[in-house]
Amino acid sequence: MKKLSAGCLLALGLIVGFHAPAHAVESFQTPTGVIRWNQEKAYDGYTLISPNTGTSSFLLDMEGNIVHEWKTKYRPGLYAEFLPNGNLLRGFRDGSPVPFAGGGTGVQEIDWEGNVVWEYKAGENQCQHHCFKRLPNGNTLVLLWEYKTAEEAYAKGRAKGTLPSKENPKTYDGMQYDGIWPDMLVEVDPQGKEVWSWHVWDHVGMGEDQFNLNYILPTHDYYNNSDWTHLNSIDYIPETNQIIICSRNFGEIFLINKETGKIEYRFGNPSTHGKGVAPSWIKANDQVLFGPHNATWLGDNKIMIFDNGWQHPEKNRSRVVILDIKQNKIVWEYSAVNLNSFYSAYQGAAQKLSNGNIFVTSSNTGHAFEITQTEKPEVVWEYVNPWVKGVPTALLTDEDAIPAEINLMFNYTHRMYRYGKDFAGFEGKTFSEPKALFPDAPKWRELFEQARAMKAE
C-alpha cells in the first residue's frame, strides 16, 4: 500500500483543518488552482479566465500557471472569449449603476497587448447584460435590457400593481429602478452602428411563439417584478439563420428566426405558454429546465445547456444537458451524485471541446472542470479560481463567501474557456514564461492523486 509522506499528510490536513479553532469540519474549504489533471484524457491547451471581482483576464496553462495577462481598466461584464484573430471579445462594467445582477456597460474587442480596438456601449434607457456573440459577417450581437414604464406594461396586459413605479421604486446595488426591463438583441457592425434589433416586447402574448407578460417567478425580489425574462446567452446557427437565446426566469431556450423575428422552437417549461403542468412546491411536473444558462449549438440538431437547477422544487442540483431539438428531449446529461459537489444557483457554462470532452464552469464557487462525454462521465481536469476580490489566495474558505447569497463566493467567475494549443488565434503570439501564483504551496493535484490511489487500493 502506498504511503503519504508526513509533509503530504500535513498538507492534506490543511484542506479540512485550516483555522481549525474557527471552523467546524463541514465548513467550505478547498485549495485553489489545479486540483486534478488526467494528462491522458484531458484536452491539452490553455484556459481563459476573467475573474469577476478583478479587472484582468488571464490565460493559464494546464498546471494553472499564468502565461498571459490582459490588464484592463474595467471589471468584466461578465466574461471574455477569444475571436479567431486572437483578440478578446470582452464585456465590461465601468462602474455605472445597473438595475439588476448581471448588468454591464458594453462590449470591447481587446488585442493581445490589451489595447481596445473596438467598443460598443448600451444606449439610453438600456443596459448591456450577460452575453454577446461575434457573427460570421463580422458584426456583433449584444444582449440588452431596455426600460419600459409600469404604465406601458399595464397597457400591454401586465397585471396592475405587480411592478414598482416611479413613485414607489425598488433599489438594487444602490440604483433605484421602476417599471419593467424586457430583453432585446442588437446587431452592431464594426463601426459601432446598429444594423438590426429584436425585442421581446414585440412578442408579448399567450401563444407558443410569444412571451407571457404575466409569467412571474415565485421569488421575492426583482426576478418577479422588473427583470421579467432575464435572457442570459446568445448563439447563432448559420445553416438556418436562427438565434438561440436562453431565459433563466422562464426556464426555457428559444430558437428565433433572424429574418422574421418569430419564435420557431422553445423547450424547458411548457407552463409559460399554457401547456403542461406547472411545478408545485414539491414536484417539478412538466418543467425540465430551472434557471438555465449558456445554450450553445453543437450541430446535428443538438444544443448544450447549463441547467442550474435554481428554484427546483425537488432538489438544488446543477447539470449539463444535451438537447436534441428533433427528438425534443434531453439525450445526455451530467450531474454529480452529491448535490453539494456541483451546484451553481446563478450563471454557469459548458463548452464542447475538440476531443469530445466538455468543459464546465460552475460559476458561483469559481469552479471549473473537464468531463468525458461518456456513459459514465469522468472528471479529468479540475480547477478552483484563486482570485478572491481580485487578489489570489491559496485556500478558499467560507470566510470568502458573499454574505446572504446562495452558494456564492468572492471568487465567482461567469465563464471560463479552454482553447487547444493549435488554436489559430495563438499563431504569432508571444507567451510569457509560466508564472505560478504560489510556487511554494503544496502540489495539491499530486496530493489528491495520491489520496485517490490509496482509496482505490
TORKOL-4160 file (C-alpha; in steps of 0.2 Angstrom, whole numbers, padded with zeros to 4 digits, m for minus):
457
<pt num="1" X="0000" Y="0000" Z="0000"/>
<pt num="2" X="0007" Y="0017" Z="m0004"/>
<pt num="3" X="0011" Y="0029" Z="0010"/>
<pt num="4" X="0009" Y="0048" Z="0010"/>
<pt num="5" X="0024" Y="0057" Z="0017"/>
<pt num="6" X="0022" Y="0067" Z="0033"/>
<pt num="7" X="0023" Y="0083" Z="0023"/>
<pt num="8" X="0009" Y="0077" Z="0012"/>
<pt num="9" X="m0002" Y="0072" Z="0026"/>
<pt num="10" X="0000" Y="0089" Z="0034"/>
<pt num="11" X="m0005" Y="0097" Z="0018"/>
<pt num="12" X="m0020" Y="0087" Z="0016"/>
<pt num="13" X="m0024" Y="0090" Z="0034"/>
<pt num="14" X="m0024" Y="0109" Z="0029"/>
<pt num="15" X="m0038" Y="0106" Z="0017"/>
<pt num="16" X="m0050" Y="0101" Z="0031"/>
<pt num="17" X="m0042" Y="0108" Z="0046"/>
<pt num="18" X="m0036" Y="0125" Z="0041"/>
<pt num="19" X="m0040" Y="0138" Z="0055"/>
<pt num="20" X="m0047" Y="0123" Z="0065"/>
<pt num="21" X="m0052" Y="0133" Z="0080"/>
<pt num="22" X="m0063" Y="0145" Z="0070"/>
<pt num="23" X="m0072" Y="0132" Z="0058"/>
<pt num="24" X="m0081" Y="0116" Z="0060"/>
<pt num="25" X="m0075" Y="0102" Z="0049"/>
<pt num="26" X="m0090" Y="0104" Z="0037"/>
<pt num="27" X="m0086" Y="0122" Z="0033"/>
<pt num="28" X="m0082" Y="0126" Z="0015"/>
<pt num="29" X="m0063" Y="0125" Z="0012"/>
<pt num="30" X="m0053" Y="0120" Z="m0003"/>
<pt num="31" X="m0036" Y="0123" Z="m0011"/>
<pt num="32" X="m0036" Y="0134" Z="m0026"/>
<pt num="33" X="m0028" Y="0131" Z="m0043"/>
<pt num="34" X="m0027" Y="0115" Z="m0052"/>
<pt num="35" X="m0033" Y="0100" Z="m0041"/>
<pt num="36" X="m0035" Y="0087" Z="m0054"/>
<pt num="37" X="m0027" Y="0083" Z="m0071"/>
<pt num="38" X="m0028" Y="0067" Z="m0080"/>
<pt num="39" X="m0015" Y="0070" Z="m0094"/>
<pt num="40" X="m0020" Y="0056" Z="m0105"/>
<pt num="41" X="m0038" Y="0061" Z="m0106"/>
<pt num="42" X="m0039" Y="0080" Z="m0103"/>
<pt num="43" X="m0039" Y="0091" Z="m0118"/>
<pt num="44" X="m0022" Y="0099" Z="m0119"/>
<pt num="45" X="m0022" Y="0118" Z="m0121"/>
<pt num="46" X="m0025" Y="0135" Z="m0112"/>
<pt num="47" X="m0039" Y="0141" Z="m0101"/>
<pt num="48" X="m0045" Y="0159" Z="m0102"/>
<pt num="49" X="m0052" Y="0166" Z="m0086"/>
<pt num="50" X="m0059" Y="0183" Z="m0082"/>
<pt num="51" X="m0062" Y="0183" Z="m0063"/>
<pt num="52" X="m0077" Y="0194" Z="m0059"/>
<pt num="53" X="m0070" Y="0203" Z="m0044"/>
<pt num="54" X="m0055" Y="0209" Z="m0053"/>
<pt num="55" X="m0050" Y="0219" Z="m0069"/>
<pt num="56" X="m0038" Y="0207" Z="m0078"/>
<pt num="57" X="m0041" Y="0192" Z="m0089"/>
<pt num="58" X="m0028" Y="0178" Z="m0088"/>
<pt num="59" X="m0023" Y="0164" Z="m0100"/>
<pt num="60" X="m0017" Y="0148" Z="m0090"/>
<pt num="61" X="m0008" Y="0133" Z="m0094"/>
<pt num="62" X="m0014" Y="0115" Z="m0089"/>
<pt num="63" X="m0005" Y="0117" Z="m0072"/>
<pt num="64" X="m0014" Y="0134" Z="m0069"/>
<pt num="65" X="0001" Y="0145" Z="m0072"/>
<pt num="66" X="m0001" Y="0162" Z="m0080"/>
<pt num="67" X="0006" Y="0163" Z="m0097"/>
<pt num="68" X="m0003" Y="0179" Z="m0102"/>
<pt num="69" X="m0012" Y="0193" Z="m0094"/>
<pt num="70" X="m0023" Y="0207" Z="m0101"/>
<pt num="71" X="m0023" Y="0221" Z="m0089"/>
<pt num="72" X="m0039" Y="0231" Z="m0092"/>
<pt num="73" X="m0047" Y="0246" Z="m0085"/>
<pt num="74" X="m0064" Y="0238" Z="m0080"/>
<pt num="75" X="m0071" Y="0223" Z="m0072"/>
<pt num="76" X="m0078" Y="0210" Z="m0084"/>
<pt num="77" X="m0096" Y="0210" Z="m0089"/>
<pt num="78" X="m0097" Y="0196" Z="m0087"/>
<pt num="79" X="m0083" Y="0186" Z="m0096"/>
<pt num="80" X="m0071" Y="0186" Z="m0111"/>
<pt num="81" X="m0069" Y="0174" Z="m0126"/>
<pt num="82" X="m0056" Y="0173" Z="m0140"/>
<pt num="83" X="m0060" Y="0178" Z="m0158"/>
<pt num="84" X="m0052" Y="0169" Z="m0172"/>
<pt num="85" X="m0039" Y="0183" Z="m0174"/>
<pt num="86" X="m0033" Y="0181" Z="m0156"/>
<pt num="87" X="m0041" Y="0196" Z="m0149"/>
<pt num="88" X="m0053" Y="0195" Z="m0134"/>
<pt num="89" X="m0071" Y="0200" Z="m0135"/>
<pt num="90" X="m0075" Y="0205" Z="m0118"/>
<pt num="91" X="m0090" Y="0213" Z="m0109"/>
<pt num="92" X="m0085" Y="0227" Z="m0097"/>
<pt num="93" X="m0093" Y="0236" Z="m0082"/>
<pt num="94" X="m0086" Y="0254" Z="m0079"/>
<pt num="95" X="m0095" Y="0257" Z="m0063"/>
<pt num="96" X="m0111" Y="0265" Z="m0069"/>
<pt num="97" X="m0126" Y="0259" Z="m0060"/>
<pt num="98" X="m0135" Y="0244" Z="m0066"/>
<pt num="99" X="m0153" Y="0239" Z="m0062"/>
<pt num="100" X="m0150" Y="0220" Z="m0059"/>
<pt num="101" X="m0137" Y="0207" Z="m0056"/>
<pt num="102" X="m0128" Y="0203" Z="m0072"/>
<pt num="103" X="m0129" Y="0221" Z="m0079"/>
<pt num="104" X="m0114" Y="0229" Z="m0088"/>
<pt num="105" X="m0109" Y="0244" Z="m0099"/>
<pt num="106" X="m0104" Y="0237" Z="m0115"/>
<pt num="107" X="m0093" Y="0226" Z="m0125"/>
<pt num="108" X="m0075" Y="0228" Z="m0131"/>
<pt num="109" X="m0063" Y="0220" Z="m0143"/>
<pt num="110" X="m0045" Y="0219" Z="m0135"/>
<pt num="111" X="m0029" Y="0214" Z="m0144"/>
<pt num="112" X="m0015" Y="0203" Z="m0136"/>
<pt num="113" X="m0007" Y="0219" Z="m0129"/>
<pt num="114" X="m0023" Y="0225" Z="m0120"/>
<pt num="115" X="m0027" Y="0239" Z="m0132"/>
<pt num="116" X="m0046" Y="0242" Z="m0135"/>
<pt num="117" X="m0048" Y="0241" Z="m0154"/>
<pt num="118" X="m0067" Y="0241" Z="m0154"/>
<pt num="119" X="m0081" Y="0246" Z="m0142"/>
<pt num="120" X="m0100" Y="0246" Z="m0141"/>
<pt num="121" X="m0109" Y="0254" Z="m0126"/>
<pt num="122" X="m0128" Y="0252" Z="m0122"/>
<pt num="123" X="m0139" Y="0267" Z="m0126"/>
<pt num="124" X="m0150" Y="0277" Z="m0116"/>
<pt num="125" X="m0163" Y="0268" Z="m0105"/>
<pt num="126" X="m0154" Y="0252" Z="m0110"/>
<pt num="127" X="m0141" Y="0241" Z="m0101"/>
<pt num="128" X="m0129" Y="0228" Z="m0108"/>
<pt num="129" X="m0130" Y="0211" Z="m0099"/>
<pt num="130" X="m0123" Y="0194" Z="m0099"/>
<pt num="131" X="m0119" Y="0190" Z="m0117"/>
<pt num="132" X="m0113" Y="0194" Z="m0134"/>
<pt num="133" X="m0108" Y="0185" Z="m0150"/>
<pt num="134" X="m0097" Y="0189" Z="m0165"/>
<pt num="135" X="m0106" Y="0184" Z="m0181"/>
<pt num="136" X="m0099" Y="0176" Z="m0196"/>
<pt num="137" X="m0102" Y="0193" Z="m0206"/>
<pt num="138" X="m0090" Y="0202" Z="m0193"/>
<pt num="139" X="m0105" Y="0210" Z="m0184"/>
<pt num="140" X="m0108" Y="0208" Z="m0165"/>
<pt num="141" X="m0124" Y="0203" Z="m0157"/>
<pt num="142" X="m0126" Y="0210" Z="m0140"/>
<pt num="143" X="m0139" Y="0206" Z="m0127"/>
<pt num="144" X="m0148" Y="0221" Z="m0118"/>
<pt num="145" X="m0161" Y="0226" Z="m0106"/>
<pt num="146" X="m0172" Y="0240" Z="m0112"/>
<pt num="147" X="m0183" Y="0251" Z="m0100"/>
<pt num="148" X="m0202" Y="0252" Z="m0101"/>
<pt num="149" X="m0213" Y="0261" Z="m0088"/>
<pt num="150" X="m0225" Y="0252" Z="m0077"/>
<pt num="151" X="m0239" Y="0261" Z="m0087"/>
<pt num="152" X="m0233" Y="0254" Z="m0103"/>
<pt num="153" X="m0233" Y="0237" Z="m0096"/>
<pt num="154" X="m0250" Y="0238" Z="m0089"/>
<pt num="155" X="m0257" Y="0245" Z="m0106"/>
<pt num="156" X="m0249" Y="0229" Z="m0114"/>
<pt num="157" X="m0258" Y="0217" Z="m0102"/>
<pt num="158" X="m0247" Y="0216" Z="m0087"/>
<pt num="159" X="m0257" Y="0213" Z="m0071"/>
<pt num="160" X="m0259" Y="0230" Z="m0062"/>
<pt num="161" X="m0249" Y="0233" Z="m0046"/>
<pt num="162" X="m0236" Y="0220" Z="m0050"/>
<pt num="163" X="m0222" Y="0232" Z="m0054"/>
<pt num="164" X="m0213" Y="0246" Z="m0045"/>
<pt num="165" X="m0217" Y="0263" Z="m0050"/>
<pt num="166" X="m0208" Y="0280" Z="m0051"/>
<pt num="167" X="m0217" Y="0285" Z="m0035"/>
<pt num="168" X="m0213" Y="0269" Z="m0027"/>
<pt num="169" X="m0197" Y="0262" Z="m0034"/>
<pt num="170" X="m0186" Y="0247" Z="m0029"/>
<pt num="171" X="m0167" Y="0248" Z="m0026"/>
<pt num="172" X="m0153" Y="0236" Z="m0032"/>
<pt num="173" X="m0135" Y="0239" Z="m0028"/>
<pt num="174" X="m0138" Y="0257" Z="m0024"/>
<pt num="175" X="m0148" Y="0260" Z="m0040"/>
<pt num="176" X="m0167" Y="0264" Z="m0040"/>
<pt num="177" X="m0177" Y="0256" Z="m0053"/>
<pt num="178" X="m0195" Y="0255" Z="m0058"/>
<pt num="179" X="m0206" Y="0248" Z="m0072"/>
<pt num="180" X="m0201" Y="0233" Z="m0082"/>
<pt num="181" X="m0184" Y="0229" Z="m0091"/>
<pt num="182" X="m0188" Y="0217" Z="m0105"/>
<pt num="183" X="m0174" Y="0209" Z="m0115"/>
<pt num="184" X="m0168" Y="0214" Z="m0133"/>
<pt num="185" X="m0154" Y="0210" Z="m0145"/>
<pt num="186" X="m0145" Y="0222" Z="m0156"/>
<pt num="187" X="m0133" Y="0218" Z="m0170"/>
<pt num="188" X="m0119" Y="0231" Z="m0172"/>
<pt num="189" X="m0107" Y="0232" Z="m0186"/>
<pt num="190" X="m0088" Y="0236" Z="m0185"/>
<pt num="191" X="m0091" Y="0254" Z="m0185"/>
<pt num="192" X="m0102" Y="0253" Z="m0170"/>
<pt num="193" X="m0118" Y="0256" Z="m0180"/>
<pt num="194" X="m0134" Y="0246" Z="m0175"/>
<pt num="195" X="m0140" Y="0237" Z="m0191"/>
<pt num="196" X="m0153" Y="0225" Z="m0183"/>
<pt num="197" X="m0163" Y="0223" Z="m0167"/>
<pt num="198" X="m0175" Y="0211" Z="m0160"/>
<pt num="199" X="m0186" Y="0214" Z="m0145"/>
<pt num="200" X="m0195" Y="0203" Z="m0133"/>
<pt num="201" X="m0208" Y="0217" Z="m0131"/>
<pt num="202" X="m0213" Y="0215" Z="m0149"/>
<pt num="203" X="m0218" Y="0197" Z="m0145"/>
<pt num="204" X="m0229" Y="0198" Z="m0130"/>
<pt num="205" X="m0244" Y="0186" Z="m0129"/>
<pt num="206" X="m0251" Y="0169" Z="m0123"/>
<pt num="207" X="m0246" Y="0160" Z="m0139"/>
<pt num="208" X="m0232" Y="0147" Z="m0141"/>
<pt num="209" X="m0222" Y="0160" Z="m0151"/>
<pt num="210" X="m0225" Y="0173" Z="m0138"/>
<pt num="211" X="m0219" Y="0178" Z="m0121"/>
<pt num="212" X="m0232" Y="0179" Z="m0107"/>
<pt num="213" X="m0231" Y="0196" Z="m0099"/>
<pt num="214" X="m0238" Y="0189" Z="m0083"/>
<pt num="215" X="m0227" Y="0174" Z="m0081"/>
<pt num="216" X="m0219" Y="0178" Z="m0064"/>
<pt num="217" X="m0207" Y="0168" Z="m0054"/>
<pt num="218" X="m0212" Y="0163" Z="m0036"/>
<pt num="219" X="m0197" Y="0173" Z="m0028"/>
<pt num="220" X="m0197" Y="0189" Z="m0018"/>
<pt num="221" X="m0185" Y="0200" Z="m0027"/>
<pt num="222" X="m0183" Y="0209" Z="m0044"/>
<pt num="223" X="m0185" Y="0192" Z="m0053"/>
<pt num="224" X="m0203" Y="0193" Z="m0050"/>
<pt num="225" X="m0206" Y="0211" Z="m0055"/>
<pt num="226" X="m0195" Y="0221" Z="m0066"/>
<pt num="227" X="m0182" Y="0208" Z="m0073"/>
<pt num="228" X="m0195" Y="0199" Z="m0082"/>
<pt num="229" X="m0187" Y="0186" Z="m0094"/>
<pt num="230" X="m0169" Y="0188" Z="m0089"/>
<pt num="231" X="m0161" Y="0181" Z="m0105"/>
<pt num="232" X="m0143" Y="0176" Z="m0102"/>
<pt num="233" X="m0135" Y="0169" Z="m0118"/>
<pt num="234" X="m0134" Y="0170" Z="m0137"/>
<pt num="235" X="m0128" Y="0158" Z="m0150"/>
<pt num="236" X="m0131" Y="0158" Z="m0169"/>
<pt num="237" X="m0134" Y="0144" Z="m0181"/>
<pt num="238" X="m0128" Y="0150" Z="m0198"/>
<pt num="239" X="m0136" Y="0135" Z="m0208"/>
<pt num="240" X="m0154" Y="0140" Z="m0203"/>
<pt num="241" X="m0151" Y="0159" Z="m0199"/>
<pt num="242" X="m0158" Y="0156" Z="m0181"/>
<pt num="243" X="m0153" Y="0163" Z="m0165"/>
<pt num="244" X="m0153" Y="0153" Z="m0149"/>
<pt num="245" X="m0157" Y="0163" Z="m0133"/>
<pt num="246" X="m0159" Y="0156" Z="m0115"/>
<pt num="247" X="m0171" Y="0163" Z="m0102"/>
<pt num="248" X="m0166" Y="0160" Z="m0084"/>
<pt num="249" X="m0183" Y="0166" Z="m0077"/>
<pt num="250" X="m0194" Y="0156" Z="m0090"/>
<pt num="251" X="m0183" Y="0141" Z="m0088"/>
<pt num="252" X="m0183" Y="0139" Z="m0107"/>
<pt num="253" X="m0172" Y="0140" Z="m0123"/>
<pt num="254" X="m0179" Y="0148" Z="m0139"/>
<pt num="255" X="m0174" Y="0147" Z="m0157"/>
<pt num="256" X="m0178" Y="0164" Z="m0166"/>
<pt num="257" X="m0179" Y="0166" Z="m0185"/>
<pt num="258" X="m0167" Y="0181" Z="m0188"/>
<pt num="259" X="m0176" Y="0186" Z="m0203"/>
<pt num="260" X="m0194" Y="0186" Z="m0197"/>
<pt num="261" X="m0191" Y="0188" Z="m0178"/>
<pt num="262" X="m0203" Y="0173" Z="m0174"/>
<pt num="263" X="m0200" Y="0160" Z="m0161"/>
<pt num="264" X="m0199" Y="0144" Z="m0170"/>
<pt num="265" X="m0194" Y="0132" Z="m0156"/>
<pt num="266" X="m0194" Y="0133" Z="m0137"/>
<pt num="267" X="m0190" Y="0120" Z="m0124"/>
<pt num="268" X="m0189" Y="0118" Z="m0105"/>
<pt num="269" X="m0205" Y="0124" Z="m0097"/>
<pt num="270" X="m0222" Y="0122" Z="m0106"/>
<pt num="271" X="m0232" Y="0131" Z="m0092"/>
<pt num="272" X="m0225" Y="0148" Z="m0098"/>
<pt num="273" X="m0237" Y="0147" Z="m0113"/>
<pt num="274" X="m0252" Y="0137" Z="m0106"/>
<pt num="275" X="m0246" Y="0119" Z="m0109"/>
<pt num="276" X="m0241" Y="0105" Z="m0097"/>
<pt num="277" X="m0242" Y="0105" Z="m0078"/>
<pt num="278" X="m0233" Y="0119" Z="m0069"/>
<pt num="279" X="m0221" Y="0115" Z="m0055"/>
<pt num="280" X="m0228" Y="0114" Z="m0037"/>
<pt num="281" X="m0219" Y="0117" Z="m0021"/>
<pt num="282" X="m0213" Y="0099" Z="m0020"/>
<pt num="283" X="m0214" Y="0092" Z="m0038"/>
<pt num="284" X="m0206" Y="0098" Z="m0055"/>
<pt num="285" X="m0220" Y="0091" Z="m0065"/>
<pt num="286" X="m0218" Y="0096" Z="m0084"/>
<pt num="287" X="m0204" Y="0109" Z="m0081"/>
<pt num="288" X="m0187" Y="0102" Z="m0087"/>
<pt num="289" X="m0175" Y="0117" Z="m0085"/>
<pt num="290" X="m0173" Y="0128" Z="m0070"/>
<pt num="291" X="m0164" Y="0144" Z="m0071"/>
<pt num="292" X="m0154" Y="0138" Z="m0086"/>
<pt num="293" X="m0139" Y="0147" Z="m0094"/>
<pt num="294" X="m0127" Y="0146" Z="m0109"/>
<pt num="295" X="m0137" Y="0137" Z="m0123"/>
<pt num="296" X="m0124" Y="0133" Z="m0137"/>
<pt num="297" X="m0126" Y="0125" Z="m0154"/>
<pt num="298" X="m0117" Y="0108" Z="m0156"/>
<pt num="299" X="m0123" Y="0104" Z="m0174"/>
<pt num="300" X="m0133" Y="0089" Z="m0178"/>
<pt num="301" X="m0149" Y="0096" Z="m0170"/>
<pt num="302" X="m0140" Y="0097" Z="m0153"/>
<pt num="303" X="m0140" Y="0111" Z="m0141"/>
<pt num="304" X="m0130" Y="0110" Z="m0125"/>
<pt num="305" X="m0137" Y="0119" Z="m0109"/>
<pt num="306" X="m0130" Y="0123" Z="m0092"/>
<pt num="307" X="m0146" Y="0119" Z="m0082"/>
<pt num="308" X="m0143" Y="0127" Z="m0065"/>
<pt num="309" X="m0157" Y="0118" Z="m0055"/>
<pt num="310" X="m0161" Y="0135" Z="m0047"/>
<pt num="311" X="m0179" Y="0136" Z="m0039"/>
<pt num="312" X="m0181" Y="0117" Z="m0042"/>
<pt num="313" X="m0194" Y="0111" Z="m0030"/>
<pt num="314" X="m0186" Y="0094" Z="m0028"/>
<pt num="315" X="m0168" Y="0097" Z="m0027"/>
<pt num="316" X="m0155" Y="0110" Z="m0030"/>
<pt num="317" X="m0144" Y="0102" Z="m0042"/>
<pt num="318" X="m0135" Y="0109" Z="m0057"/>
<pt num="319" X="m0132" Y="0098" Z="m0073"/>
<pt num="320" X="m0125" Y="0099" Z="m0090"/>
<pt num="321" X="m0138" Y="0093" Z="m0103"/>
<pt num="322" X="m0138" Y="0090" Z="m0122"/>
<pt num="323" X="m0155" Y="0093" Z="m0130"/>
<pt num="324" X="m0160" Y="0085" Z="m0147"/>
<pt num="325" X="m0172" Y="0098" Z="m0155"/>
<pt num="326" X="m0178" Y="0085" Z="m0167"/>
<pt num="327" X="m0182" Y="0072" Z="m0154"/>
<pt num="328" X="m0187" Y="0087" Z="m0142"/>
<pt num="329" X="m0179" Y="0078" Z="m0127"/>
<pt num="330" X="m0163" Y="0078" Z="m0117"/>
<pt num="331" X="m0152" Y="0064" Z="m0124"/>
<pt num="332" X="m0137" Y="0066" Z="m0112"/>
<pt num="333" X="m0133" Y="0074" Z="m0095"/>
<pt num="334" X="m0120" Y="0075" Z="m0082"/>
<pt num="335" X="m0124" Y="0079" Z="m0064"/>
<pt num="336" X="m0114" Y="0075" Z="m0048"/>
<pt num="337" X="m0120" Y="0061" Z="m0036"/>
<pt num="338" X="m0118" Y="0073" Z="m0021"/>
<pt num="339" X="m0129" Y="0088" Z="m0023"/>
<pt num="340" X="m0116" Y="0099" Z="m0014"/>
<pt num="341" X="m0102" Y="0093" Z="m0027"/>
<pt num="342" X="m0109" Y="0103" Z="m0042"/>
<pt num="343" X="m0121" Y="0117" Z="m0040"/>
<pt num="344" X="m0122" Y="0135" Z="m0046"/>
<pt num="345" X="m0138" Y="0144" Z="m0042"/>
<pt num="346" X="m0133" Y="0158" Z="m0054"/>
<pt num="347" X="m0123" Y="0159" Z="m0070"/>
<pt num="348" X="m0113" Y="0144" Z="m0077"/>
<pt num="349" X="m0107" Y="0137" Z="m0093"/>
<pt num="350" X="m0102" Y="0122" Z="m0103"/>
<pt num="351" X="m0091" Y="0121" Z="m0118"/>
<pt num="352" X="m0089" Y="0106" Z="m0130"/>
<pt num="353" X="m0070" Y="0103" Z="m0133"/>
<pt num="354" X="m0062" Y="0096" Z="m0149"/>
<pt num="355" X="m0058" Y="0079" Z="m0141"/>
<pt num="356" X="m0076" Y="0077" Z="m0137"/>
<pt num="357" X="m0074" Y="0081" Z="m0118"/>
<pt num="358" X="m0085" Y="0095" Z="m0110"/>
<pt num="359" X="m0078" Y="0110" Z="m0101"/>
<pt num="360" X="m0089" Y="0116" Z="m0087"/>
<pt num="361" X="m0089" Y="0132" Z="m0077"/>
<pt num="362" X="m0099" Y="0131" Z="m0060"/>
<pt num="363" X="m0098" Y="0150" Z="m0058"/>
<pt num="364" X="m0104" Y="0153" Z="m0040"/>
<pt num="365" X="m0088" Y="0145" Z="m0032"/>
<pt num="366" X="m0076" Y="0149" Z="m0047"/>
<pt num="367" X="m0075" Y="0130" Z="m0050"/>
<pt num="368" X="m0071" Y="0123" Z="m0067"/>
<pt num="369" X="m0069" Y="0105" Z="m0073"/>
<pt num="370" X="m0067" Y="0095" Z="m0088"/>
<pt num="371" X="m0078" Y="0079" Z="m0090"/>
<pt num="372" X="m0078" Y="0065" Z="m0103"/>
<pt num="373" X="m0094" Y="0064" Z="m0113"/>
<pt num="374" X="m0096" Y="0045" Z="m0109"/>
<pt num="375" X="m0110" Y="0035" Z="m0102"/>
<pt num="376" X="m0101" Y="0037" Z="m0085"/>
<pt num="377" X="m0093" Y="0054" Z="m0086"/>
<pt num="378" X="m0076" Y="0055" Z="m0078"/>
<pt num="379" X="m0068" Y="0072" Z="m0072"/>
<pt num="380" X="m0051" Y="0073" Z="m0080"/>
<pt num="381" X="m0046" Y="0091" Z="m0075"/>
<pt num="382" X="m0052" Y="0102" Z="m0061"/>
<pt num="383" X="m0048" Y="0120" Z="m0055"/>
<pt num="384" X="m0054" Y="0132" Z="m0042"/>
<pt num="385" X="m0052" Y="0151" Z="m0046"/>
<pt num="386" X="m0039" Y="0158" Z="m0034"/>
<pt num="387" X="m0043" Y="0177" Z="m0036"/>
<pt num="388" X="m0054" Y="0182" Z="m0022"/>
<pt num="389" X="m0059" Y="0201" Z="m0023"/>
<pt num="390" X="m0046" Y="0202" Z="m0036"/>
<pt num="391" X="m0032" Y="0196" Z="m0025"/>
<pt num="392" X="m0026" Y="0177" Z="m0027"/>
<pt num="393" X="m0027" Y="0166" Z="m0012"/>
<pt num="394" X="m0020" Y="0148" Z="m0010"/>
<pt num="395" X="m0035" Y="0142" Z="0000"/>
<pt num="396" X="m0054" Y="0146" Z="m0002"/>
<pt num="397" X="m0064" Y="0146" Z="0014"/>
<pt num="398" X="m0081" Y="0150" Z="0020"/>
<pt num="399" X="m0075" Y="0167" Z="0025"/>
<pt num="400" X="m0073" Y="0171" Z="0007"/>
<pt num="401" X="m0092" Y="0169" Z="0004"/>
<pt num="402" X="m0103" Y="0184" Z="m0001"/>
<pt num="403" X="m0115" Y="0187" Z="0013"/>
<pt num="404" X="m0133" Y="0182" Z="0012"/>
<pt num="405" X="m0131" Y="0175" Z="m0006"/>
<pt num="406" X="m0134" Y="0157" Z="m0011"/>
<pt num="407" X="m0118" Y="0147" Z="m0013"/>
<pt num="408" X="m0109" Y="0162" Z="m0020"/>
<pt num="409" X="m0091" Y="0166" Z="m0016"/>
<pt num="410" X="m0080" Y="0181" Z="m0020"/>
<pt num="411" X="m0070" Y="0171" Z="m0032"/>
<pt num="412" X="m0086" Y="0168" Z="m0044"/>
<pt num="413" X="m0082" Y="0168" Z="m0062"/>
<pt num="414" X="m0096" Y="0168" Z="m0075"/>
<pt num="415" X="m0087" Y="0158" Z="m0089"/>
<pt num="416" X="m0070" Y="0150" Z="m0092"/>
<pt num="417" X="m0065" Y="0143" Z="m0109"/>
<pt num="418" X="m0052" Y="0130" Z="m0115"/>
<pt num="419" X="m0043" Y="0133" Z="m0131"/>
<pt num="420" X="m0031" Y="0120" Z="m0139"/>
<pt num="421" X="m0013" Y="0124" Z="m0142"/>
<pt num="422" X="m0017" Y="0123" Z="m0161"/>
<pt num="423" X="m0030" Y="0137" Z="m0159"/>
<pt num="424" X="m0027" Y="0149" Z="m0174"/>
<pt num="425" X="m0028" Y="0164" Z="m0164"/>
<pt num="426" X="m0012" Y="0159" Z="m0155"/>
<pt num="427" X="m0002" Y="0160" Z="m0171"/>
<pt num="428" X="0012" Y="0173" Z="m0169"/>
<pt num="429" X="0008" Y="0177" Z="m0151"/>
<pt num="430" X="0021" Y="0178" Z="m0138"/>
<pt num="431" X="0018" Y="0169" Z="m0122"/>
<pt num="432" X="0026" Y="0174" Z="m0106"/>
<pt num="433" X="0036" Y="0161" Z="m0095"/>
<pt num="434" X="0023" Y="0151" Z="m0085"/>
<pt num="435" X="0020" Y="0161" Z="m0068"/>
<pt num="436" X="0015" Y="0151" Z="m0053"/>
<pt num="437" X="0004" Y="0161" Z="m0041"/>
<pt num="438" X="0010" Y="0151" Z="m0026"/>
<pt num="439" X="0027" Y="0142" Z="m0030"/>
<pt num="440" X="0030" Y="0137" Z="m0013"/>
<pt num="441" X="0012" Y="0130" Z="m0010"/>
<pt num="442" X="0010" Y="0111" Z="m0009"/>
<pt num="443" X="0006" Y="0102" Z="m0026"/>
<pt num="444" X="m0012" Y="0100" Z="m0022"/>
<pt num="445" X="m0015" Y="0090" Z="m0038"/>
<pt num="446" X="m0002" Y="0077" Z="m0034"/>
<pt num="447" X="m0008" Y="0076" Z="m0016"/>
<pt num="448" X="m0026" Y="0072" Z="m0021"/>
<pt num="449" X="m0020" Y="0060" Z="m0034"/>
<pt num="450" X="m0010" Y="0050" Z="m0020"/>
<pt num="451" X="m0025" Y="0050" Z="m0009"/>
<pt num="452" X="m0036" Y="0044" Z="m0023"/>
<pt num="453" X="m0024" Y="0030" Z="m0027"/>
<pt num="454" X="m0024" Y="0025" Z="m0008"/>
<pt num="455" X="m0043" Y="0024" Z="m0009"/>
<pt num="456" X="m0043" Y="0014" Z="m0024"/>
<pt num="457" X="m0031" Y="0001" Z="m0016"/>
